[in-house]
Structure formats: C-alpha cells, structure tokens
Amino acid sequence: MPLHATKYAAAHDLYLPVDIRLRPGEITRVGLNLCCAMPSNFYCNVHIRSGVGFKYGVILSNGTGIVDSDYYNEWFLSLYMLPQEHIDDPDERLYDFYEETCYKFSAGERIAQAVFSVKPDYETSDMFFEAEEIQKIVTQRGSDRHGGLGHTGK
C-alpha cells in the first residue's frame, strides 16, 4: 500500500506489484494492483519518483497522471524510458533481453508518487474565454503581458 516515506513527505510512494522490464524508447503499461476511494472534493496527481527519472530516464508517457475522485478502478502507470546511448547503470539493472537493452525493476520497488490535493470549489463558466474575447479582461486588469512559454524571464 502507498506510504509517506517520511513524516513531512508530500506524496505517497507507489510500489510495483510485479517485476517489470523497460526498454529505452518504449512505453510500458503497468497495473499497480491499487484502487482508491478518496473524498469527493479531492483529486490526485501521479508523478514518477525523481530518482527513477534521474538515474534511469523513466518518465510517465503523458507527463503526469490525474486521478479523479470518481475513478474507482485499478491505477495504472504508462511508463516511458527515454532512449539512451550511454547508460550509467550504478545498480546493475541493465540486462540483454531478446538482444535488446532493457532495465529490470523489481516488485516492491517505489516507482511513482501520488500527491493528493483538494479540488478548488469555483464556477469555471466565467473563467474561460475565446482568445479574441480575453482582451476585455486584460484591459480591465491593466495587464500588458504578451507571449508565454518563458516570457516572464529566466
């Protein structure tokens, strides 16, 4: 079952229920043998553990997972291992498997993290506008920002 690794940990660690092998450049779907009945005003963000991403180049194929409070089925991870020309293998996880390079992760290892958050309680119908209409809001607020994707500086 998911646990907080320390008293002040923000996330619950998610564990692999079975051994898996990941190949660079491939997506692998892994069931966690885990379901959740969270409070209806919560949702959960699922992220890869930072050490797994840093050491082995494993990410979630969609970047992050969102679990809604009304989802009661088994949780899955869609894992993607980045292609790697020079693989640093400090834990000797590298195997030749059908003449391809793959990494082995064992059952019971922490692979991802679940961060629970309270879903904001607000009406969204007055938040979203078509791009042409937003200029009215910008004028009211006095903003002169333009661009995006890094336009606020380094």
C-alpha positions, 0 to 999 in steps of 0.5 A: 500500500502507498506510504509517506516515506517520511513524516513531512513527505508530500506524496505517497510512494507507489510500489510495483506489484510485479517485476517489470522490464523497460526498454529505452524508447518504449512505453510500458503499461503497468497495473499497480494492483491499487484502487482508491476511494478518496473524498469527493472534493479531492483529486490526485496527481501521479508523478514518477519518483525523481530518482527513477527519472534521474538515474534511469530516464523513466518518465510517465508517457503523458507527463503526469497522471490525474486521478479523479475522485470518481475513478474507482478502478485499478491505477495504472502507470504508462511508463516511458524510458527515454532512449539512451546511448550511454547508460550509467547503470550504478545498480546493475539493472541493465540486462540483454533481453531478446538482444535488446537493452532493457532495465529490470525493476523489481516488485516492491520497488517505489516507482511513482508518487501520488500527491493528493490535493483538494479540488478548488470549489469555483464556477469555471463558466466565467473563467474561460474565454475565446482568445479574441474575447480575453482582451476585455479582461486584460484591459480591465486588469491593466495587464500588458503581458504578451507571449508565454512559454518563458516570457516572464524571464529566466 
